[in-house]
Amino acid sequence: DAENEFRRESQRELQALEKDLMPLIDNIGKSKGFTIIFDITRPGIVYFDKAIDITPDVIKAADAKFSK
Protein backbone atom coordinates (compact mmCIF):
# COMPACT_ATOMS: atom_id res chain seq x y z
CA ASP A 1 0.00 0.00 0.00
CA ALA A 2 2.81 2.39 0.83
CA GLU A 3 4.37 1.83 -2.59
CA ASN A 4 1.08 2.55 -4.36
CA GLU A 5 0.57 5.69 -2.30
CA PHE A 6 4.11 6.81 -3.14
CA ARG A 7 3.42 6.33 -6.87
CA ARG A 8 0.16 8.26 -6.67
CA GLU A 9 1.78 11.11 -4.76
CA SER A 10 4.72 11.20 -7.17
CA GLN A 11 2.32 11.34 -10.11
CA ARG A 12 0.39 14.21 -8.50
CA GLU A 13 3.61 16.13 -7.91
CA LEU A 14 4.78 15.59 -11.50
CA GLN A 15 1.42 16.74 -12.86
CA ALA A 16 1.56 19.89 -10.74
CA LEU A 17 5.09 20.62 -11.94
CA GLU A 18 4.08 20.03 -15.56
CA LYS A 19 1.13 22.41 -15.14
CA ASP A 20 3.51 25.11 -13.89
CA LEU A 21 6.06 24.46 -16.64
CA MET A 22 3.70 24.49 -19.64
CA PRO A 23 3.24 28.29 -19.71
CA LEU A 24 7.03 28.70 -19.51
CA ILE A 25 7.52 26.29 -22.40
CA ASP A 26 4.87 28.12 -24.44
CA ASN A 27 6.56 31.47 -23.81
CA ILE A 28 10.00 30.13 -24.75
CA GLY A 29 8.62 28.50 -27.91
CA LYS A 30 6.94 31.72 -28.99
CA SER A 31 9.82 34.03 -28.10
CA LYS A 32 12.38 31.88 -29.91
CA GLY A 33 10.12 31.38 -32.92
CA PHE A 34 9.98 27.59 -32.57
CA THR A 35 7.47 25.69 -34.64
CA ILE A 36 7.32 22.60 -32.44
CA ILE A 37 8.81 21.34 -29.16
CA PHE A 38 8.88 17.65 -28.27
CA ASP A 39 9.20 16.07 -24.84
CA ILE A 40 12.10 13.63 -25.24
CA THR A 41 11.17 11.73 -22.07
CA ARG A 42 7.86 10.50 -23.48
CA PRO A 43 5.83 10.55 -26.69
CA GLY A 44 4.09 13.77 -27.50
CA ILE A 45 4.39 17.42 -28.31
CA VAL A 46 4.58 20.03 -25.57
CA TYR A 47 4.35 23.10 -27.82
CA PHE A 48 3.42 23.85 -31.40
CA ASP A 49 2.83 27.01 -33.36
CA LYS A 50 -0.89 27.17 -34.13
CA ALA A 51 -0.01 28.34 -37.65
CA ILE A 52 1.00 24.77 -38.55
CA ASP A 53 -2.32 23.26 -37.42
CA ILE A 54 -4.08 22.05 -40.57
CA THR A 55 -7.12 20.65 -38.74
CA PRO A 56 -9.55 23.29 -40.10
CA ASP A 57 -8.32 22.60 -43.66
CA VAL A 58 -8.76 18.84 -43.21
CA ILE A 59 -12.26 19.30 -41.83
CA LYS A 60 -13.21 21.58 -44.71
CA ALA A 61 -11.81 19.11 -47.28
CA ALA A 62 -13.55 16.17 -45.58
CA ASP A 63 -16.83 18.04 -45.44
CA ALA A 64 -16.55 18.86 -49.15
CA LYS A 65 -15.71 15.27 -50.06
CA PHE A 66 -18.15 13.39 -47.82
CA SER A 67 -21.15 15.74 -47.89
CA LYS A 68 -21.95 14.88 -51.50
N, CA, C and O atoms as a DFTB+ gen file, in Angstrom:
272 C
 N C O
     1  1       0.811      -1.205       0.000
     2  2       0.000       0.000       0.000
     3  2       0.852       1.266       0.000
     4  3       0.527       2.249      -0.666
     5  1       1.942       1.224       0.755
     6  2       2.813       2.392       0.826
     7  2       3.432       2.685      -0.532
     8  3       3.597       3.846      -0.905
     9  1       3.772       1.639      -1.266
    10  2       4.366       1.825      -2.594
    11  2       3.356       2.444      -3.555
    12  3       3.703       3.333      -4.333
    13  1       2.127       1.985      -3.506
    14  2       1.081       2.554      -4.358
    15  2       0.815       4.013      -4.003
    16  3       0.643       4.851      -4.889
    17  1       0.782       4.310      -2.724
    18  2       0.565       5.686      -2.296
    19  2       1.721       6.573      -2.749
    20  3       1.504       7.714      -3.160
    21  1       2.940       6.058      -2.677
    22  2       4.108       6.809      -3.137
    23  2       3.996       7.105      -4.625
    24  3       4.274       8.225      -5.053
    25  1       3.593       6.120      -5.419
    26  2       3.422       6.326      -6.866
    27  2       2.363       7.375      -7.157
    28  3       2.559       8.251      -8.000
    29  1       1.238       7.282      -6.454
    30  2       0.158       8.261      -6.667
    31  2       0.623       9.668      -6.308
    32  3       0.363      10.619      -7.045
    33  1       1.308       9.797      -5.182
    34  2       1.784      11.112      -4.756
    35  2       2.832      11.645      -5.730
    36  3       2.830      12.833      -6.053
    37  1       3.715      10.784      -6.193
    38  2       4.725      11.196      -7.174
    39  2       4.058      11.675      -8.452
    40  3       4.462      12.686      -9.026
    41  1       3.045      10.958      -8.896
    42  2       2.315      11.336     -10.105
    43  2       1.637      12.690      -9.926
    44  3       1.664      13.520     -10.835
    45  1       1.034      12.921      -8.776
    46  2       0.390      14.215      -8.503
    47  2       1.413      15.346      -8.537
    48  3       1.159      16.408      -9.106
    49  1       2.564      15.110      -7.928
    50  2       3.613      16.131      -7.908
    51  2       4.118      16.429      -9.317
    52  3       4.326      17.591      -9.669
    53  1       4.315      15.396     -10.119
    54  2       4.777      15.592     -11.497
    55  2       3.747      16.343     -12.327
    56  3       4.107      17.198     -13.137
    57  1       2.476      16.034     -12.135
    58  2       1.418      16.736     -12.864
    59  2       1.373      18.208     -12.476
    60  3       1.179      19.070     -13.332
    61  1       1.551      18.498     -11.192
    62  2       1.557      19.889     -10.741
    63  2       2.747      20.631     -11.340
    64  3       2.606      21.774     -11.775
    65  1       3.906      20.002     -11.366
    66  2       5.091      20.617     -11.944
    67  2       4.892      20.867     -13.433
    68  3       5.234      21.934     -13.942
    69  1       4.336      19.876     -14.130
    70  2       4.083      20.033     -15.561
    71  2       3.122      21.186     -15.818
    72  3       3.315      21.956     -16.759
    73  1       2.098      21.311     -14.995
    74  2       1.129      22.410     -15.144
    75  2       1.816      23.762     -15.003
    76  3       1.485      24.709     -15.717
    77  1       2.770      23.854     -14.083
    78  2       3.508      25.107     -13.889
    79  2       4.498      25.370     -15.024
    80  3       4.755      26.523     -15.371
    81  1       5.052      24.303     -15.599
    82  2       6.063      24.462     -16.644
    83  2       5.479      24.767     -18.018
    84  3       6.139      25.418     -18.827
    85  1       4.271      24.318     -18.302
    86  2       3.701      24.491     -19.643
    87  2       3.647      25.953     -20.092
    88  3       4.010      26.233     -21.235
    89  1       3.218      26.888     -19.260
    90  2       3.243      28.292     -19.707
    91  2       4.659      28.778     -20.016
    92  3       4.859      29.562     -20.944
    93  1       5.638      28.314     -19.243
    94  2       7.026      28.703     -19.506
    95  2       7.490      28.160     -20.848
    96  3       8.147      28.862     -21.616
    97  1       7.148      26.910     -21.126
    98  2       7.525      26.289     -22.399
    99  2       6.863      27.025     -23.555
   100  3       7.504      27.289     -24.572
   101  1       5.579      27.359     -23.404
   102  2       4.873      28.116     -24.445
   103  2       5.557      29.454     -24.709
   104  3       5.762      29.833     -25.862
   105  1       5.907      30.161     -23.654
   106  2       6.563      31.466     -23.815
   107  2       7.916      31.334     -24.500
   108  3       8.249      32.137     -25.371
   109  1       8.690      30.343     -24.121
   110  2      10.000      30.130     -24.750
   111  2       9.823      29.782     -26.220
   112  3      10.528      30.316     -27.077
   113  1       8.873      28.879     -26.517
   114  2       8.621      28.503     -27.905
   115  2       8.246      29.693     -28.767
   116  3       8.742      29.844     -29.883
   117  1       7.370      30.535     -28.245
   118  2       6.941      31.722     -28.995
   119  2       8.079      32.727     -29.144
   120  3       8.316      33.247     -30.234
   121  1       8.779      32.997     -28.047
   122  2       9.817      34.033     -28.100
   123  2      10.997      33.631     -28.975
   124  3      11.657      34.494     -29.552
   125  1      11.268      32.346     -29.082
   126  2      12.383      31.885     -29.912
   127  2      11.937      31.526     -31.328
   128  3      12.755      31.148     -32.167
   129  1      10.640      31.647     -31.585
   130  2      10.122      31.378     -32.918
   131  2      10.107      29.901     -33.291
   132  3      10.172      29.558     -34.471
   133  1      10.023      29.022     -32.288
   134  2       9.983      27.594     -32.573
   135  2       8.653      27.213     -33.208
   136  3       7.624      27.834     -32.941
   137  1       8.685      26.208     -34.030
   138  2       7.469      25.690     -34.636
   139  2       6.889      24.573     -33.777
   140  3       5.672      24.459     -33.631
   141  1       7.769      23.749     -33.211
   142  2       7.316      22.600     -32.436
   143  2       8.375      22.258     -31.389
   144  3       9.573      22.398     -31.634
   145  1       7.916      21.807     -30.219
   146  2       8.809      21.343     -29.159
   147  2       8.313      19.983     -28.702
   148  3       7.146      19.827     -28.343
   149  1       9.202      19.000     -28.715
   150  2       8.881      17.652     -28.267
   151  2       9.381      17.421     -26.849
   152  3      10.353      18.041     -26.417
   153  1       8.722      16.539     -26.136
   154  2       9.201      16.073     -24.837
   155  2       9.970      14.787     -25.104
   156  3       9.372      13.781     -25.486
   157  1      11.290      14.801     -24.910
   158  2      12.103      13.627     -25.242
   159  2      11.966      12.505     -24.219
   160  3      12.454      11.399     -24.451
   161  1      11.310      12.772     -23.091
   162  2      11.168      11.734     -22.072
   163  2       9.941      10.861     -22.286
   164  3       9.789       9.822     -21.642
   165  1       9.063      11.287     -23.198
   166  2       7.855      10.495     -23.485
   167  2       7.286      10.938     -24.823
   168  3       7.649      12.001     -25.328
   169  1       6.407      10.148     -25.398
   170  2       5.825      10.551     -26.687
   171  2       4.943      11.782     -26.524
   172  3       4.243      11.939     -25.524
   173  1       4.992      12.626     -27.502
   174  2       4.092      13.770     -27.495
   175  2       4.774      15.091     -27.747
   176  3       5.998      15.216     -27.692
   177  1       3.951      16.058     -28.022
   178  2       4.389      17.415     -28.315
   179  2       3.999      18.282     -27.129
   180  3       2.880      18.177     -26.627
   181  1       4.905      19.136     -26.677
   182  2       4.576      20.028     -25.569
   183  2       4.260      21.446     -26.042
   184  3       3.671      22.230     -25.298
   185  1       4.647      21.777     -27.269
   186  2       4.347      23.104     -27.816
   187  2       4.322      22.991     -29.332
   188  3       5.137      22.283     -29.923
   189  1       3.380      23.694     -29.959
   190  2       3.423      23.847     -31.405
   191  2       2.803      25.182     -31.784
   192  3       1.874      25.669     -31.140
   193  1       3.340      25.750     -32.837
   194  2       2.835      27.010     -33.365
   195  2       1.492      26.719     -34.032
   196  3       1.408      25.879     -34.928
   197  1       0.471      27.399     -33.603
   198  2      -0.892      27.168     -34.130
   199  2      -0.967      27.364     -35.646
   200  3      -1.883      26.860     -36.295
   201  1      -0.005      28.096     -36.204
   202  2      -0.006      28.336     -37.648
   203  2       0.207      27.052     -38.444
   204  3      -0.141      26.997     -39.624
   205  1       0.773      26.017     -37.820
   206  2       1.005      24.768     -38.554
   207  2      -0.138      23.769     -38.386
   208  3      -0.078      22.665     -38.928
   209  1      -1.177      24.144     -37.641
   210  2      -2.322      23.264     -37.424
   211  2      -3.207      23.271     -38.672
   212  3      -3.808      24.292     -39.010
   213  1      -3.281      22.140     -39.342
   214  2      -4.078      22.050     -40.573
   215  2      -5.460      21.441     -40.323
   216  3      -6.177      21.131     -41.274
   217  1      -5.834      21.269     -39.066
   218  2      -7.121      20.653     -38.740
   219  2      -8.292      21.328     -39.439
   220  3      -9.114      20.626     -40.028
   221  1      -8.414      22.666     -39.405
   222  2      -9.549      23.288     -40.100
   223  2      -9.563      22.977     -41.605
   224  3     -10.632      22.792     -42.186
   225  1      -8.388      22.920     -42.234
   226  2      -8.320      22.596     -43.661
   227  2      -8.762      21.161     -43.928
   228  3      -9.451      20.893     -44.913
   229  1      -8.371      20.250     -43.060
   230  2      -8.755      18.843     -43.210
   231  2     -10.260      18.694     -43.039
   232  3     -10.908      17.977     -43.801
   233  1     -10.812      19.367     -42.047
   234  2     -12.261      19.302     -41.825
   235  2     -13.014      19.852     -43.024
   236  3     -14.000      19.262     -43.465
   237  1     -12.556      20.978     -43.552
   238  2     -13.205      21.585     -44.713
   239  2     -13.141      20.648     -45.921
   240  3     -14.130      20.486     -46.636
   241  1     -11.973      20.030     -46.149
   242  2     -11.814      19.114     -47.278
   243  2     -12.669      17.863     -47.088
   244  3     -13.264      17.365     -48.044
   245  1     -12.732      17.353     -45.849
   246  2     -13.550      16.165     -45.576
   247  2     -15.018      16.483     -45.751
   248  3     -15.769      15.691     -46.320
   249  1     -15.430      17.643     -45.261
   250  2     -16.831      18.043     -45.437
   251  2     -17.174      18.132     -46.918
   252  3     -18.236      17.669     -47.334
   253  1     -16.292      18.719     -47.715
   254  2     -16.550      18.860     -49.147
   255  2     -16.615      17.498     -49.818
   256  3     -17.452      17.280     -50.694
   257  1     -15.750      16.585     -49.422
   258  2     -15.708      15.274     -50.059
   259  2     -16.876      14.384     -49.626
   260  3     -17.493      13.725     -50.463
   261  1     -17.177      14.362     -48.355
   262  2     -18.151      13.391     -47.817
   263  2     -19.571      13.930     -47.714
   264  3     -20.480      13.176     -47.367
   265  1     -19.788      15.198     -48.003
   266  2     -21.146      15.736     -47.889
   267  2     -21.893      15.652     -49.211
   268  3     -23.004      16.168     -49.335
   269  1     -21.295      15.010     -50.185
   270  2     -21.954      14.884     -51.495
   271  2     -23.047      13.870     -51.465
   272  3     -23.704      13.639     -52.480
